[in-house]
Amino acid sequence: MKFANVSDESLLAYYESVRRQVAANVNMSGRYRLVGAHVRKYADALRYEMTRRRLSFTPIKWPRPGDFK
C-alpha cells in the first residue's frame, strides 16, 4: 500500500477508523469478526507511514483471544 500522496490528516483519520473497528469488535464480545488479518496489515502500513512522517499517534491495542468482554 502506498500512502505517499495522502495527507497527514487523512492518514490519521484512516488509522482512527481502524481503531474504532477494533473497539467495536471487542465490544461485541467476539461474536463477530469485523477485523481480520487484512485490516491489521492495512493498519500496519498506515502506522509505518505515520512513523516515517513522525506523526504523533497512539498505537492500536489489538485484542488477544482472551481480551473479549
C-alpha positions in Angstrom: 0.0 0.0 0.0 1.3 3.4 -0.9 0.4 6.5 1.0 2.9 8.9 -0.4 0.3 11.3 -1.8 -2.1 11.0 1.2 -2.2 14.0 3.6 -1.2 13.6 7.2 -4.7 14.3 8.3 -6.1 11.5 6.1 -3.6 9.0 7.4 -4.6 9.8 11.0 -8.3 9.6 10.1 -7.8 6.2 8.4 -5.9 4.9 11.4 -8.6 6.1 13.8 -11.2 4.4 11.7 -9.4 1.1 12.1 -9.1 1.8 15.9 -12.9 2.2 16.0 -13.4 -1.1 14.1 -11.1 -2.9 16.6 -13.0 -1.4 19.6 -16.4 -2.4 18.0 -15.1 -5.9 17.5 -14.1 -6.1 21.2 -17.3 -4.6 22.4 -19.3 -7.3 20.5 -17.8 -9.9 22.8 -16.0 -11.6 19.9 -19.3 -13.0 18.4 -18.5 -11.4 15.1 -15.2 -10.7 13.5 -15.1 -7.2 12.0 -11.3 -7.0 11.7 -9.0 -9.7 10.4 -5.5 -10.1 9.0 -6.1 -7.8 6.0 -7.2 -4.9 8.3 -4.3 -5.4 10.6 -1.9 -5.4 7.6 -3.6 -2.2 6.4 -3.2 -0.6 9.9 0.5 -1.7 10.0 1.1 0.0 6.6 -0.6 3.2 7.9 1.5 3.0 11.1 4.7 2.6 9.2 3.9 5.7 7.1 2.8 7.8 10.1 6.1 6.8 11.9 8.1 7.6 8.8 6.5 11.1 8.7 7.0 11.4 12.5 3.3 12.0 13.2 2.0 11.6 16.7 -0.5 8.8 17.2 -1.4 6.2 19.8 -0.8 2.6 18.6 -3.9 0.3 18.3 -4.1 -2.2 21.1 -5.0 -5.3 19.2 -7.1 -7.8 21.2 -5.9 -11.3 22.0 -8.4 -14.1 22.1 -8.9 -13.8 25.9 -9.4 -10.0 25.8 -13.1 -10.1 24.8 -15.6 -8.8 27.4 
